[in-house]
Amino acid sequence: MNDIHQSFAQQGLVRPRQDRVLGGVCAGLGRRFGISPWTARLLFLLTLMVIPGSQILAYPILWILMPSQDALPVPVQQTPPFPTA
């Protein structure tokens, strides 16, 4: 499962801390594709109307597979060594 989370994180598919309504899946998809979260939600609903039932399964699966931004390790910035005189 960690491999899947790392793969999604490398591709930019992460559920963000902000702009969440339910699980943050649409907000994460919107950020990944460069659109606003509300536009992503609207497209998600429109797709649900065109293909009934597909998003009802897709949303919980993506919720499980997409890592939360809170769960990602924060990269540690290395500080340069102090100069010796």
Chimera marker file (.cmm) of the C-alpha trace (Angstrom):
<marker_set name="trace">
<marker id="1" x="0.000" y="0.000" z="0.000" r="1" g="1" b="0" radius="0.5"/>
<marker id="2" x="2.911" y="2.349" z="0.726" r="1" g="1" b="0" radius="0.5"/>
<marker id="3" x="4.190" y="1.812" z="-2.819" r="1" g="1" b="0" radius="0.5"/>
<marker id="4" x="0.835" y="2.954" z="-4.203" r="1" g="1" b="0" radius="0.5"/>
<marker id="5" x="0.825" y="6.014" z="-1.919" r="1" g="1" b="0" radius="0.5"/>
<marker id="6" x="4.373" y="6.908" z="-3.005" r="1" g="1" b="0" radius="0.5"/>
<marker id="7" x="3.482" y="6.467" z="-6.662" r="1" g="1" b="0" radius="0.5"/>
<marker id="8" x="0.423" y="8.716" z="-6.351" r="1" g="1" b="0" radius="0.5"/>
<marker id="9" x="2.440" y="11.311" z="-4.394" r="1" g="1" b="0" radius="0.5"/>
<marker id="10" x="5.151" y="11.375" z="-7.069" r="1" g="1" b="0" radius="0.5"/>
<marker id="11" x="2.482" y="12.016" z="-9.700" r="1" g="1" b="0" radius="0.5"/>
<marker id="12" x="1.011" y="14.857" z="-7.652" r="1" g="1" b="0" radius="0.5"/>
<marker id="13" x="-2.168" y="13.017" z="-6.666" r="1" g="1" b="0" radius="0.5"/>
<marker id="14" x="-2.420" y="14.015" z="-3.012" r="1" g="1" b="0" radius="0.5"/>
<marker id="15" x="-5.466" y="14.915" z="-0.933" r="1" g="1" b="0" radius="0.5"/>
<marker id="16" x="-4.674" y="18.465" z="0.267" r="1" g="1" b="0" radius="0.5"/>
<marker id="17" x="-5.244" y="19.877" z="3.740" r="1" g="1" b="0" radius="0.5"/>
<marker id="18" x="-7.214" y="22.849" z="2.414" r="1" g="1" b="0" radius="0.5"/>
<marker id="19" x="-10.272" y="22.862" z="0.158" r="1" g="1" b="0" radius="0.5"/>
<marker id="20" x="-11.581" y="19.532" z="1.444" r="1" g="1" b="0" radius="0.5"/>
<marker id="21" x="-15.309" y="18.966" z="1.464" r="1" g="1" b="0" radius="0.5"/>
<marker id="22" x="-15.524" y="15.244" z="2.134" r="1" g="1" b="0" radius="0.5"/>
<marker id="23" x="-12.237" y="13.428" z="1.622" r="1" g="1" b="0" radius="0.5"/>
<marker id="24" x="-10.287" y="15.822" z="-0.545" r="1" g="1" b="0" radius="0.5"/>
<marker id="25" x="-10.277" y="13.583" z="-3.626" r="1" g="1" b="0" radius="0.5"/>
<marker id="26" x="-11.750" y="16.166" z="-6.013" r="1" g="1" b="0" radius="0.5"/>
<marker id="27" x="-9.551" y="18.905" z="-4.563" r="1" g="1" b="0" radius="0.5"/>
<marker id="28" x="-6.500" y="16.715" z="-5.140" r="1" g="1" b="0" radius="0.5"/>
<marker id="29" x="-7.562" y="15.897" z="-8.683" r="1" g="1" b="0" radius="0.5"/>
<marker id="30" x="-8.195" y="19.571" z="-9.368" r="1" g="1" b="0" radius="0.5"/>
<marker id="31" x="-4.764" y="20.570" z="-8.119" r="1" g="1" b="0" radius="0.5"/>
<marker id="32" x="-3.111" y="17.808" z="-10.123" r="1" g="1" b="0" radius="0.5"/>
<marker id="33" x="-4.743" y="18.898" z="-13.369" r="1" g="1" b="0" radius="0.5"/>
<marker id="34" x="-4.481" y="22.636" z="-12.688" r="1" g="1" b="0" radius="0.5"/>
<marker id="35" x="-8.162" y="23.413" z="-12.217" r="1" g="1" b="0" radius="0.5"/>
<marker id="36" x="-10.037" y="24.741" z="-9.217" r="1" g="1" b="0" radius="0.5"/>
<marker id="37" x="-11.463" y="22.228" z="-6.735" r="1" g="1" b="0" radius="0.5"/>
<marker id="38" x="-15.028" y="23.365" z="-7.494" r="1" g="1" b="0" radius="0.5"/>
<marker id="39" x="-14.524" y="22.798" z="-11.204" r="1" g="1" b="0" radius="0.5"/>
<marker id="40" x="-13.201" y="19.310" z="-10.452" r="1" g="1" b="0" radius="0.5"/>
<marker id="41" x="-16.253" y="18.605" z="-8.286" r="1" g="1" b="0" radius="0.5"/>
<marker id="42" x="-18.581" y="19.827" z="-11.015" r="1" g="1" b="0" radius="0.5"/>
<marker id="43" x="-16.866" y="17.641" z="-13.624" r="1" g="1" b="0" radius="0.5"/>
<marker id="44" x="-17.051" y="14.701" z="-11.221" r="1" g="1" b="0" radius="0.5"/>
<marker id="45" x="-20.821" y="15.217" z="-10.826" r="1" g="1" b="0" radius="0.5"/>
<marker id="46" x="-21.342" y="15.655" z="-14.558" r="1" g="1" b="0" radius="0.5"/>
<marker id="47" x="-19.469" y="12.423" z="-15.189" r="1" g="1" b="0" radius="0.5"/>
<marker id="48" x="-21.677" y="10.737" z="-12.595" r="1" g="1" b="0" radius="0.5"/>
<marker id="49" x="-24.739" y="11.801" z="-14.576" r="1" g="1" b="0" radius="0.5"/>
<marker id="50" x="-23.299" y="10.476" z="-17.834" r="1" g="1" b="0" radius="0.5"/>
<marker id="51" x="-22.019" y="7.163" z="-16.432" r="1" g="1" b="0" radius="0.5"/>
<marker id="52" x="-24.231" y="6.317" z="-13.425" r="1" g="1" b="0" radius="0.5"/>
<marker id="53" x="-22.584" y="4.419" z="-10.595" r="1" g="1" b="0" radius="0.5"/>
<marker id="54" x="-19.007" y="4.712" z="-11.758" r="1" g="1" b="0" radius="0.5"/>
<marker id="55" x="-18.013" y="7.540" z="-9.419" r="1" g="1" b="0" radius="0.5"/>
<marker id="56" x="-19.761" y="5.955" z="-6.478" r="1" g="1" b="0" radius="0.5"/>
<marker id="57" x="-17.080" y="3.262" z="-6.688" r="1" g="1" b="0" radius="0.5"/>
<marker id="58" x="-14.260" y="5.507" z="-7.904" r="1" g="1" b="0" radius="0.5"/>
<marker id="59" x="-14.463" y="8.094" z="-5.107" r="1" g="1" b="0" radius="0.5"/>
<marker id="60" x="-13.960" y="5.680" z="-2.165" r="1" g="1" b="0" radius="0.5"/>
<marker id="61" x="-11.222" y="3.826" z="-4.047" r="1" g="1" b="0" radius="0.5"/>
<marker id="62" x="-9.368" y="7.072" z="-4.760" r="1" g="1" b="0" radius="0.5"/>
<marker id="63" x="-9.932" y="8.160" z="-1.158" r="1" g="1" b="0" radius="0.5"/>
<marker id="64" x="-8.109" y="5.031" z="-0.010" r="1" g="1" b="0" radius="0.5"/>
<marker id="65" x="-5.360" y="5.129" z="-2.642" r="1" g="1" b="0" radius="0.5"/>
<marker id="66" x="-4.547" y="8.864" z="-2.633" r="1" g="1" b="0" radius="0.5"/>
<marker id="67" x="-2.308" y="9.753" z="0.304" r="1" g="1" b="0" radius="0.5"/>
<marker id="68" x="-3.267" y="12.647" z="2.516" r="1" g="1" b="0" radius="0.5"/>
<marker id="69" x="-0.939" y="15.615" z="2.551" r="1" g="1" b="0" radius="0.5"/>
<marker id="70" x="-0.801" y="15.177" z="6.335" r="1" g="1" b="0" radius="0.5"/>
<marker id="71" x="0.583" y="11.651" z="5.996" r="1" g="1" b="0" radius="0.5"/>
<marker id="72" x="3.447" y="12.567" z="3.668" r="1" g="1" b="0" radius="0.5"/>
<marker id="73" x="6.858" y="12.882" z="5.239" r="1" g="1" b="0" radius="0.5"/>
<marker id="74" x="8.109" y="16.442" z="5.267" r="1" g="1" b="0" radius="0.5"/>
<marker id="75" x="11.434" y="16.644" z="3.436" r="1" g="1" b="0" radius="0.5"/>
<marker id="76" x="14.188" y="17.797" z="5.731" r="1" g="1" b="0" radius="0.5"/>
<marker id="77" x="16.229" y="20.648" z="4.348" r="1" g="1" b="0" radius="0.5"/>
<marker id="78" x="19.894" y="20.275" z="4.989" r="1" g="1" b="0" radius="0.5"/>
<marker id="79" x="21.625" y="23.359" z="6.249" r="1" g="1" b="0" radius="0.5"/>
<marker id="80" x="25.101" y="24.129" z="5.013" r="1" g="1" b="0" radius="0.5"/>
<marker id="81" x="27.867" y="23.607" z="7.537" r="1" g="1" b="0" radius="0.5"/>
<marker id="82" x="29.039" y="26.657" z="9.435" r="1" g="1" b="0" radius="0.5"/>
<marker id="83" x="32.246" y="28.116" z="8.069" r="1" g="1" b="0" radius="0.5"/>
<marker id="84" x="35.258" y="27.679" z="10.304" r="1" g="1" b="0" radius="0.5"/>
<marker id="85" x="37.588" y="30.587" z="10.726" r="1" g="1" b="0" radius="0.5"/>
<link id1="1" id2="2" r="1" g="1" b="0" radius="0.2"/>
<link id1="2" id2="3" r="1" g="1" b="0" radius="0.2"/>
<link id1="3" id2="4" r="1" g="1" b="0" radius="0.2"/>
<link id1="4" id2="5" r="1" g="1" b="0" radius="0.2"/>
<link id1="5" id2="6" r="1" g="1" b="0" radius="0.2"/>
<link id1="6" id2="7" r="1" g="1" b="0" radius="0.2"/>
<link id1="7" id2="8" r="1" g="1" b="0" radius="0.2"/>
<link id1="8" id2="9" r="1" g="1" b="0" radius="0.2"/>
<link id1="9" id2="10" r="1" g="1" b="0" radius="0.2"/>
<link id1="10" id2="11" r="1" g="1" b="0" radius="0.2"/>
<link id1="11" id2="12" r="1" g="1" b="0" radius="0.2"/>
<link id1="12" id2="13" r="1" g="1" b="0" radius="0.2"/>
<link id1="13" id2="14" r="1" g="1" b="0" radius="0.2"/>
<link id1="14" id2="15" r="1" g="1" b="0" radius="0.2"/>
<link id1="15" id2="16" r="1" g="1" b="0" radius="0.2"/>
<link id1="16" id2="17" r="1" g="1" b="0" radius="0.2"/>
<link id1="17" id2="18" r="1" g="1" b="0" radius="0.2"/>
<link id1="18" id2="19" r="1" g="1" b="0" radius="0.2"/>
<link id1="19" id2="20" r="1" g="1" b="0" radius="0.2"/>
<link id1="20" id2="21" r="1" g="1" b="0" radius="0.2"/>
<link id1="21" id2="22" r="1" g="1" b="0" radius="0.2"/>
<link id1="22" id2="23" r="1" g="1" b="0" radius="0.2"/>
<link id1="23" id2="24" r="1" g="1" b="0" radius="0.2"/>
<link id1="24" id2="25" r="1" g="1" b="0" radius="0.2"/>
<link id1="25" id2="26" r="1" g="1" b="0" radius="0.2"/>
<link id1="26" id2="27" r="1" g="1" b="0" radius="0.2"/>
<link id1="27" id2="28" r="1" g="1" b="0" radius="0.2"/>
<link id1="28" id2="29" r="1" g="1" b="0" radius="0.2"/>
<link id1="29" id2="30" r="1" g="1" b="0" radius="0.2"/>
<link id1="30" id2="31" r="1" g="1" b="0" radius="0.2"/>
<link id1="31" id2="32" r="1" g="1" b="0" radius="0.2"/>
<link id1="32" id2="33" r="1" g="1" b="0" radius="0.2"/>
<link id1="33" id2="34" r="1" g="1" b="0" radius="0.2"/>
<link id1="34" id2="35" r="1" g="1" b="0" radius="0.2"/>
<link id1="35" id2="36" r="1" g="1" b="0" radius="0.2"/>
<link id1="36" id2="37" r="1" g="1" b="0" radius="0.2"/>
<link id1="37" id2="38" r="1" g="1" b="0" radius="0.2"/>
<link id1="38" id2="39" r="1" g="1" b="0" radius="0.2"/>
<link id1="39" id2="40" r="1" g="1" b="0" radius="0.2"/>
<link id1="40" id2="41" r="1" g="1" b="0" radius="0.2"/>
<link id1="41" id2="42" r="1" g="1" b="0" radius="0.2"/>
<link id1="42" id2="43" r="1" g="1" b="0" radius="0.2"/>
<link id1="43" id2="44" r="1" g="1" b="0" radius="0.2"/>
<link id1="44" id2="45" r="1" g="1" b="0" radius="0.2"/>
<link id1="45" id2="46" r="1" g="1" b="0" radius="0.2"/>
<link id1="46" id2="47" r="1" g="1" b="0" radius="0.2"/>
<link id1="47" id2="48" r="1" g="1" b="0" radius="0.2"/>
<link id1="48" id2="49" r="1" g="1" b="0" radius="0.2"/>
<link id1="49" id2="50" r="1" g="1" b="0" radius="0.2"/>
<link id1="50" id2="51" r="1" g="1" b="0" radius="0.2"/>
<link id1="51" id2="52" r="1" g="1" b="0" radius="0.2"/>
<link id1="52" id2="53" r="1" g="1" b="0" radius="0.2"/>
<link id1="53" id2="54" r="1" g="1" b="0" radius="0.2"/>
<link id1="54" id2="55" r="1" g="1" b="0" radius="0.2"/>
<link id1="55" id2="56" r="1" g="1" b="0" radius="0.2"/>
<link id1="56" id2="57" r="1" g="1" b="0" radius="0.2"/>
<link id1="57" id2="58" r="1" g="1" b="0" radius="0.2"/>
<link id1="58" id2="59" r="1" g="1" b="0" radius="0.2"/>
<link id1="59" id2="60" r="1" g="1" b="0" radius="0.2"/>
<link id1="60" id2="61" r="1" g="1" b="0" radius="0.2"/>
<link id1="61" id2="62" r="1" g="1" b="0" radius="0.2"/>
<link id1="62" id2="63" r="1" g="1" b="0" radius="0.2"/>
<link id1="63" id2="64" r="1" g="1" b="0" radius="0.2"/>
<link id1="64" id2="65" r="1" g="1" b="0" radius="0.2"/>
<link id1="65" id2="66" r="1" g="1" b="0" radius="0.2"/>
<link id1="66" id2="67" r="1" g="1" b="0" radius="0.2"/>
<link id1="67" id2="68" r="1" g="1" b="0" radius="0.2"/>
<link id1="68" id2="69" r="1" g="1" b="0" radius="0.2"/>
<link id1="69" id2="70" r="1" g="1" b="0" radius="0.2"/>
<link id1="70" id2="71" r="1" g="1" b="0" radius="0.2"/>
<link id1="71" id2="72" r="1" g="1" b="0" radius="0.2"/>
<link id1="72" id2="73" r="1" g="1" b="0" radius="0.2"/>
<link id1="73" id2="74" r="1" g="1" b="0" radius="0.2"/>
<link id1="74" id2="75" r="1" g="1" b="0" radius="0.2"/>
<link id1="75" id2="76" r="1" g="1" b="0" radius="0.2"/>
<link id1="76" id2="77" r="1" g="1" b="0" radius="0.2"/>
<link id1="77" id2="78" r="1" g="1" b="0" radius="0.2"/>
<link id1="78" id2="79" r="1" g="1" b="0" radius="0.2"/>
<link id1="79" id2="80" r="1" g="1" b="0" radius="0.2"/>
<link id1="80" id2="81" r="1" g="1" b="0" radius="0.2"/>
<link id1="81" id2="82" r="1" g="1" b="0" radius="0.2"/>
<link id1="82" id2="83" r="1" g="1" b="0" radius="0.2"/>
<link id1="83" id2="84" r="1" g="1" b="0" radius="0.2"/>
<link id1="84" id2="85" r="1" g="1" b="0" radius="0.2"/>
</marker_set>
